[in-house]
Amino acid sequence: MKLPRHIAIIMDGNGRWASKRNLPRVAGHKIGADSVRAVIKACLEKEIEILTLFAFSTENWERPKEEVNYLIGHLFIRALEDEIDELHKNGIQLLVIGDIQRLDAKLRQKILDAEKLTANNSKLKLVIALSYSGRWDITQAVRSLCFEIETGKISAEDITDKMVHDHICLHDLPEPDLLIRTSGEQRISNFMLWQLAYTELYFTDTLWPDFRKKALFEALDVYEGRCRRFGKC
């Protein structure tokens, strides 16, 4: 079976899942965490190299304060506290990308500690995009290049596609082969705009809390039937 090396997922539909059941939105996020565990386990089973999850976007900061506080101040911190030892035991390396300076100092420290603990693991790279957006990613790359111009390290004429790429998040990893978005929406919502240039896109009506191993394998079956030409023919 032809498998992707790198899967990226926009985990959408937690709020709608909860609303359909007359539950608060945070209930959808809580059950959505079970889907995260299931998908990680399925990726280990299939020996996927990299799994990137869009957990919280820069736009999500504009959501109701109660929901943001639950996600940032409770769910993510609890996940690091409760799950990191299990991730480490299973050989998973944790990486976090995004504008983490916007996060609480306690959460930033837990992220750094978790990344350090799992740094040498190699069974699966689990990338969490937190306080992240594709436009932010490109902007911070441009700022880095502008600084190099200001300090005389390079000139504007030196800048190439590869130089921009080398300042983008995850520049040292293979770009996503497959992007999955749940909940029926068919857009990429400011996620990994640079990295998704030739990624295969897969959209499913399944809401994220209902997306488990079977749903992931269905996406992999569709991916197997795709012909990736990268614009060469």
C-alpha positions in Angstrom: 0.0 0.0 0.0 1.3 3.4 -0.9 1.3 5.4 2.3 2.0 9.1 2.9 5.1 10.0 4.9 3.5 13.0 6.4 -0.2 13.5 7.2 -1.7 16.8 8.2 -5.1 17.2 9.7 -7.5 20.1 10.3 -9.5 18.8 13.2 -12.8 20.5 12.6 -16.3 20.0 14.0 -16.0 19.7 17.7 -18.4 22.5 18.3 -21.0 21.2 15.9 -20.7 17.7 17.4 -21.5 19.1 20.8 -24.3 21.4 19.5 -26.1 18.4 17.8 -26.2 16.8 21.2 -27.2 19.9 23.1 -23.9 19.9 24.9 -21.5 22.8 25.6 -18.8 23.3 22.9 -16.1 22.2 25.4 -17.7 18.8 25.5 -16.9 18.4 21.8 -13.2 19.4 22.4 -13.0 16.8 25.2 -14.3 14.0 23.0 -12.1 15.3 20.2 -9.1 14.5 22.3 -10.1 10.9 22.2 -10.0 11.1 18.4 -6.4 12.5 18.6 -5.4 9.5 20.7 -7.0 7.1 18.2 -5.4 8.7 15.1 -2.0 8.7 16.8 -2.3 5.0 17.5 -3.5 4.3 13.9 -0.5 6.2 12.5 1.9 4.2 14.7 0.2 1.0 13.3 0.7 2.2 9.7 4.2 3.4 10.5 3.5 7.0 9.3 6.5 9.2 9.9 4.9 12.5 10.7 1.5 13.6 11.9 0.7 17.3 12.1 -2.5 18.4 13.9 -4.0 21.9 13.6 -5.0 22.3 17.2 -5.5 26.1 17.6 -5.1 28.8 15.0 -4.2 32.5 15.5 -7.8 33.2 14.5 -9.1 31.0 17.3 -8.0 33.6 19.8 -11.1 35.5 18.8 -13.4 32.8 20.0 -15.4 33.2 23.3 -13.1 33.7 26.2 -14.6 30.7 28.1 -13.8 28.4 25.1 -10.3 29.8 24.7 -9.5 29.4 28.4 -10.7 25.8 28.3 -8.6 24.9 25.3 -5.4 26.8 26.3 -5.6 26.9 30.0 -7.0 23.4 30.6 -7.2 20.9 27.7 -3.7 21.5 26.3 -2.0 21.7 29.7 -3.8 18.6 30.9 -2.9 16.7 27.7 0.8 17.5 28.2 0.6 16.5 31.9 -1.4 13.3 31.3 -0.2 12.1 27.9 3.5 13.0 27.5 4.8 9.9 29.4 2.7 7.6 27.2 3.9 9.4 24.0 7.5 9.0 25.2 7.0 5.3 26.0 5.6 4.8 22.5 8.6 6.4 20.8 6.8 9.6 19.7 8.6 12.8 19.3 6.5 15.9 20.1 7.1 19.2 18.2 5.0 22.3 18.6 4.9 25.1 15.9 3.2 28.4 16.1 3.4 31.8 17.9 3.9 30.3 21.3 4.9 33.6 22.8 1.1 34.3 23.0 0.7 31.3 25.3 0.8 31.3 29.1 4.3 30.9 30.6 3.2 27.7 32.3 2.1 26.1 29.0 5.2 27.3 27.2 7.4 25.6 29.8 5.5 22.4 29.6 5.9 22.4 25.8 9.6 22.9 26.1 9.9 20.1 28.7 7.9 17.7 26.6 9.9 18.5 23.5 13.1 17.9 25.4 11.9 14.7 26.9 10.9 13.2 23.5 13.6 14.7 21.3 15.4 11.5 20.5 12.2 9.4 19.8 11.8 8.2 16.2 8.7 6.1 15.7 6.4 9.1 14.9 6.9 12.8 14.9 3.8 14.4 16.3 3.6 18.1 15.4 1.0 20.2 17.1 0.2 23.5 15.4 -0.7 25.8 18.3 -1.4 29.5 17.9 -0.5 28.9 14.3 -1.5 30.2 10.9 0.0 29.9 7.5 0.2 33.7 7.0 1.9 34.0 10.4 4.4 31.3 9.3 5.3 33.1 6.0 5.4 36.5 7.8 7.9 35.3 10.4 10.0 33.9 7.6 10.0 37.2 5.7 10.9 39.0 9.0 13.9 36.7 9.4 15.1 37.3 5.9 14.6 41.1 6.3 16.8 41.0 9.4 19.5 39.1 7.4 19.3 41.9 4.8 19.5 44.6 7.4 22.6 43.0 9.0 24.3 42.6 5.7 24.3 38.8 5.6 22.4 38.7 2.3 21.0 41.1 -0.3 17.4 41.1 -1.6 18.7 39.8 -4.9 20.0 36.7 -3.1 16.6 35.5 -1.9 15.4 32.3 -3.5 12.4 30.0 -3.1 14.7 27.7 -1.0 15.8 30.5 1.3 12.2 31.3 2.1 11.5 27.6 2.6 14.4 27.3 5.0 12.8 29.9 7.3 9.3 28.3 7.3 8.2 26.0 10.1 9.1 22.3 9.6 11.5 23.2 6.8 13.6 20.3 7.8 10.8 17.7 7.4 9.1 16.4 4.3 6.1 18.5 3.4 2.6 16.9 4.0 1.6 14.3 1.4 -2.0 14.2 2.6 -4.2 16.9 4.2 -7.4 15.7 5.9 -10.1 18.1 6.9 -13.1 16.8 8.9 -16.6 18.2 9.2 -17.5 18.8 5.5 -15.8 22.1 5.1 -13.6 22.3 1.9 -11.0 24.9 2.6 -7.6 25.0 4.2 -8.3 27.9 6.6 -4.9 29.5 6.7 -3.1 26.3 7.5 0.4 25.5 6.2 0.0 27.7 3.2 3.6 27.3 2.0 3.9 23.6 2.9 0.7 22.4 1.2 1.6 23.5 -2.3 1.5 19.9 -3.7 -0.3 18.1 -0.9 -3.3 15.8 -1.7 -6.5 17.2 -0.1 -9.1 14.9 1.4 -12.4 16.3 2.8 -14.8 14.2 4.9 -18.2 15.1 6.4 -17.3 13.2 9.6 -17.0 15.5 12.5 -13.7 15.3 14.4 -15.0 13.6 17.6 -16.3 10.8 15.3 -13.0 10.5 13.3 -11.2 7.4 14.4 -9.1 4.6 13.0 -11.6 3.5 10.4 -12.0 7.0 9.0 -8.3 7.5 8.8 -7.8 4.3 6.9 -10.6 5.3 4.5 -8.6 8.5 3.8 -5.5 6.4 3.2 -7.3 4.2 0.7 -8.3 7.3 -1.3 -4.7 8.6 -1.1 -3.5 5.3 -2.5 -5.5 5.9 -5.6 -4.2 9.4 -6.3 -1.5 10.1 -8.9 0.9 12.7 -7.7 2.6 14.5 -10.6 3.9 17.7 -8.8 3.1 19.7 -12.0 5.7 17.8 -14.0 3.2 16.2 -16.5 
